[in-house]
Amino acid sequence: MELELFQVSAFTQDPFAGNPACVIPLQKWLPDDLLLKIARENAVAETAFYMEEGPGFKLRWFTPEMEMDLCGHATLATAHVIKNIKKFSGKNIIFDTRSGKITVSFKDSRYLLDLPNRDPTPHGMPLLLKDSLNLQPVEVLKARDFVLVFPSENIIKEIQINRNYFDRLELGTGGVIVTAPGDECDFVSRFFTPGASVFEDPVTGSAHCSLIPYWSKKLGRSKMKARQLSERGGELFCTLKEDRIEVAGHAVTYFAGSLLLNNV
């Protein structure tokens, strides 16, 4: 069996920056354990599998460890493959996912992702999380992910995490976002997942489902620019809607090839 395989860098125009995602089109769904093995072998934060169904596309996301409920950068990467490589000519791409319908539209060279609003609320801080941090936040909130708020961008750059404590956290599919006001943008962030093979996610679209409603209230505006301060780094253009959020960004193809599964 031979499958097409694309790797796309999302939320960037530099193939060596942003968040790399693998995208695999399917003609039929493969067993879940095989999808997970492929994602593990790809060894990036997320592998997206999609198949055309009706007027839209069915989309699923896998880390090397599990299937995820939502992944922004791999959705953007998949839209890039469908639009730029498969030459999709429609106005919008509609994905059917575990998080409901996700629409991707296009403006200039950006992809605009319509995602769920996951407004975080104040939450207690687990002792293991507190002990894992070299610096302590001024505010702790949670939706799917913990949102730890710090006073400055420089602190976000200096955050260090002791994995002896951190990896013992039980957060399900969620992670930990650290965030602060930005020096040259509205806000910055980093994202970490306990026990994951990709410990720090380079650019996390789904984290902005919580960051956008939080910072919109703090800053008093609905349109914002954000940066994720990982080693690769990425840029996101953010909009708060009535009951949804919009995350926009660029994408660039890193490679296109084939996946050979001769013994499957």
C-alpha positions as MATLAB code, in Angstrom:
seq = 'MELELFQVSAFTQDPFAGNPACVIPLQKWLPDDLLLKIARENAVAETAFYMEEGPGFKLRWFTPEMEMDLCGHATLATAHVIKNIKKFSGKNIIFDTRSGKITVSFKDSRYLLDLPNRDPTPHGMPLLLKDSLNLQPVEVLKARDFVLVFPSENIIKEIQINRNYFDRLELGTGGVIVTAPGDECDFVSRFFTPGASVFEDPVTGSAHCSLIPYWSKKLGRSKMKARQLSERGGELFCTLKEDRIEVAGHAVTYFAGSLLLNNV';
ca = [
       0.000    0.000    0.000;
       1.303    3.441   -0.958;
       0.023    6.672    0.597;
       0.809   10.274   -0.235;
       2.663   12.061    2.569;
       3.199   15.797    2.931;
       4.991   17.745    5.644;
       3.893   21.335    6.065;
       5.250   24.055    8.347;
       2.254   25.915    9.791;
       1.964   29.465   11.134;
       5.044   30.560    9.224;
       6.390   31.281    5.750;
       9.760   29.704    6.620;
       9.922   25.910    6.138;
      12.334   25.681    9.085;
      10.075   27.608   11.469;
       6.479   27.285   12.645;
       5.009   23.912   13.583;
       5.615   20.936   11.276;
       2.663   18.634   10.643;
       2.405   15.579    8.427;
      -0.701   15.326    6.249;
      -1.885   12.061    4.703;
      -4.884   11.862    2.320;
      -6.830    8.593    2.512;
      -9.202    6.833    0.136;
     -10.596    4.754    3.006;
     -10.080    4.777    6.750;
      -7.322    2.542    8.060;
      -7.446    0.851   11.485;
      -6.828    3.236   14.381;
      -3.797    1.301   15.605;
      -2.188    1.686   12.172;
      -2.906    5.424   12.100;
      -1.221    5.726   15.492;
       1.803    3.731   14.308;
       2.154    6.017   11.286;
       1.936    9.104   13.501;
       4.569    7.651   15.823;
       6.871    6.891   12.898;
       6.447   10.418   11.493;
       7.768   11.768   14.816;
       6.229   15.233   14.561;
       3.786   16.745   17.031;
       0.746   15.887   14.884;
      -0.140   13.824   11.847;
      -3.427   14.682   10.141;
      -5.384   12.089    8.178;
      -8.197   13.287    5.957;
     -10.676   11.835    3.499;
     -13.202   13.524    1.242;
     -16.750   12.879    2.459;
     -19.789   14.485    0.852;
     -19.353   18.220    0.395;
     -16.441   18.404    2.838;
     -13.661   16.397    4.443;
     -13.382   14.128    7.471;
     -10.293   15.080    9.490;
      -8.532   13.306   12.360;
      -5.368   14.230   14.273;
      -2.860   11.903   15.941;
       0.154   12.645   18.115;
       2.756    9.892   18.507;
       0.835    8.907   21.671;
      -2.896    9.372   21.008;
      -5.726   10.742   18.886;
      -6.450   14.381   19.698;
      -9.774   16.206   19.971;
      -8.439   19.352   18.262;
      -5.261   20.524   16.541;
      -5.001   23.938   14.937;
      -1.660   23.732   13.155;
      -2.394   20.344   11.561;
      -5.781   21.683   10.391;
      -4.025   24.628    8.772;
      -1.483   22.231    7.216;
      -4.274   20.028    5.840;
      -6.065   23.034    4.354;
      -2.779   24.041    2.725;
      -2.431   20.598    1.110;
      -6.027   20.596   -0.121;
      -5.868   24.167   -1.428;
      -2.351   24.397   -2.843;
      -1.380   20.844   -3.740;
      -4.761   19.272   -4.520;
      -5.955   22.530   -6.154;
      -9.253   22.831   -4.276;
     -11.254   25.579   -5.996;
     -14.026   26.190   -3.465;
     -14.462   29.256   -1.285;
     -14.187   27.394    2.029;
     -12.961   24.014    3.238;
     -15.287   22.349    5.757;
     -13.809   19.707    8.047;
     -15.860   17.258   10.089;
     -13.863   16.589   13.287;
     -14.132   15.399   16.891;
     -14.600   19.086   17.795;
     -17.452   19.574   15.326;
     -17.401   21.430   12.028;
     -14.309   23.528   11.368;
     -14.342   25.921    8.414;
     -11.149   27.197    6.812;
     -11.387   30.212    4.527;
      -8.711   32.128    2.634;
      -7.644   35.751    2.602;
      -4.599   36.895    0.653;
      -1.959   34.258    1.524;
      -3.413   33.378    4.934;
      -5.626   30.524    6.063;
      -8.415   31.517    8.473;
      -9.469   28.781   10.892;
     -12.853   29.050   12.606;
     -12.376   27.217   15.921;
     -14.295   26.656   19.178;
     -14.114   29.269   21.946;
     -12.664   27.630   25.068;
     -12.747   30.533   27.497;
     -10.643   29.545   30.523;
     -11.850   30.089   34.080;
      -9.906   30.482   37.348;
      -8.601   27.181   38.632;
      -6.462   25.827   41.421;
      -2.872   24.961   40.603;
      -1.798   21.336   41.119;
       1.152   20.991   43.453;
       3.098   18.998   40.864;
       2.654   21.825   38.353;
       3.748   24.445   40.881;
       6.817   22.440   41.860;
       7.809   21.918   38.218;
       8.146   25.660   37.468;
      11.183   27.815   38.162;
       8.920   30.915   38.101;
       5.368   31.213   39.415;
       2.392   32.724   37.528;
       0.275   35.633   38.681;
      -2.928   33.947   37.472;
      -4.009   30.320   36.888;
      -6.949   29.361   34.652;
      -8.117   26.243   32.837;
     -10.304   25.105   29.957;
      -8.962   22.008   28.175;
      -5.454   23.273   28.972;
      -4.049   25.079   31.967;
      -3.386   28.756   31.229;
      -0.642   30.265   33.398;
      -0.359   34.034   33.111;
       2.928   35.864   33.734;
       3.676   39.603   33.739;
       6.222   39.877   30.910;
       7.460   38.331   27.683;
      10.954   37.990   29.114;
       9.657   35.666   31.842;
       8.007   33.433   29.222;
      11.403   33.090   27.533;
      13.004   32.174   30.866;
      10.468   29.537   31.931;
      12.138   26.246   32.812;
      10.223   23.090   33.647;
      11.378   20.216   35.817;
      10.008   17.161   34.028;
      10.482   14.959   37.101;
       7.404   16.727   38.488;
       5.719   17.905   35.284;
       5.456   14.532   33.562;
       3.555   13.129   36.559;
       0.615   15.460   35.895;
      -2.573   13.790   34.673;
      -4.101   16.203   32.184;
      -5.724   13.891   29.648;
      -5.374   15.392   26.185;
      -4.616   18.867   27.527;
      -1.375   20.689   28.182;
      -0.009   23.754   29.925;
       0.085   27.193   28.299;
       2.320   29.925   29.680;
       1.475   33.406   28.417;
       2.179   37.106   28.921;
       1.739   40.465   27.167;
       4.040   40.755   24.161;
       6.718   43.363   23.593;
       6.102   43.643   19.840;
       2.731   41.906   19.591;
      -0.389   41.678   21.746;
       0.529   38.493   23.605;
       3.033   35.657   23.576;
       2.888   32.060   24.726;
       4.593   28.677   24.976;
       2.917   25.268   25.227;
       4.018   22.098   27.025;
       2.472   18.623   27.240;
       3.266   16.310   30.175;
       4.773   12.980   29.171;
       4.709   13.754   25.452;
       7.494   12.817   23.052;
       7.266   16.380   21.663;
       7.502   18.163   25.012;
       7.249   21.786   23.819;
       4.900   22.276   20.907;
       6.369   24.810   18.450;
       3.093   26.635   17.610;
      -0.256   25.576   19.059;
      -3.394   26.741   17.258;
      -5.761   25.013   19.693;
      -4.169   26.783   22.678;
      -5.432   30.036   21.198;
      -9.008   28.817   21.671;
      -8.359   29.815   25.305;
      -5.757   32.547   24.809;
      -7.894   34.659   22.473;
     -10.934   35.042   24.790;
      -8.640   35.653   27.765;
      -6.506   38.342   26.140;
      -9.469   39.921   24.358;
     -10.988   40.715   27.751;
      -7.658   41.865   29.196;
      -6.729   44.096   26.260;
     -10.230   45.269   25.325;
     -10.098   44.381   21.638;
     -11.238   41.546   19.430;
      -8.364   41.498   16.906;
      -4.874   40.683   18.093;
      -1.492   39.481   16.885;
       0.284   36.732   18.800;
       3.622   34.954   18.746;
       4.605   31.592   20.160;
       8.111   31.746   21.601;
       9.354   28.232   20.923;
      12.736   27.639   19.302;
      11.062   27.486   15.863;
       8.554   30.250   16.625;
       5.350   31.178   14.866;
       2.952   34.046   14.172;
      -0.830   33.969   14.602;
      -3.482   36.548   13.697;
      -6.336   36.242   16.186;
      -9.987   37.330   16.208;
     -12.645   36.856   18.878;
     -16.100   36.218   17.386;
     -19.443   35.945   19.205;
     -19.116   32.304   20.232;
     -16.100   31.177   18.206;
     -12.535   32.293   17.629;
     -10.558   32.727   14.425;
      -6.879   31.922   14.096;
      -5.152   32.894   10.864;
      -1.675   32.141    9.620;
       0.538   31.101    6.747;
       1.854   27.703    5.737;
       4.623   26.356    3.512;
       5.266   22.867    2.137;
       8.497   21.274    3.381;
       8.296   18.026    1.454;
       5.972   15.847   -0.602;
       6.504   12.118   -1.002;
       5.097    8.638   -0.514;
       4.615    6.348    2.451;
       5.142    2.660    1.604;
       3.375    0.065    3.748;
       4.227   -3.058    1.773;
       3.855   -5.496    4.655;
       0.580   -4.112    6.055;
];
